[in-house]
Amino acid sequence: MEVTSSAFQNNQPIPSRYTCDGEDLSPPLDFHQVPADAKSLVVIVDDPDAPMGTFDHWIAWNLPATTAFLAEGADIPKEGRNDFRETGYRGPCPPPGPAHRYFFKVYALDTMLDIAEGSTKQQLEEAMEGHILAHAELVGTFQR
């Protein structure tokens, strides 16, 4: 499985349009080689370089496994609570200093998940246990 974006290449800077310095839209994402027996996709975006530990920017699940593309600013039916204490996507917004890495992780699951809107990443990961068929990640960087 593979995830790519037309907005940035792997391990390259994320354009400011997709950050708190811009429009704070989720970037376009393309999903490739999703397993044929997958039932749903999960997207998790986090920053492991945050000063207080990994910071969650986007938590979304139950995307149909047939989803091949998410447009920028996509509206996702099931989203969790990020570390901004909101549901939905919030882009990179690190303190001034060295570049942070942002991991756009996509998981193919063998089921749809029955968890509440606004669930945390931990709750989502617990629900995903034993259901992951494949995963992929795209890493972008951002520095202020």
Secondary structure, 3 states (H helix, E strand, C coil): CEEECCCCCCCEECCHHHCCCCCCCCCCEEEECCCCCCCEEEEEEEECCCCCCCEEEEEEEEEECCCCEECCCCCCCEECECCCCCECCCCCCCCCCCCEEEEEEEEEECCCCCCCCCCCHHHHHHHHCCCEEEEEEEEEEECC
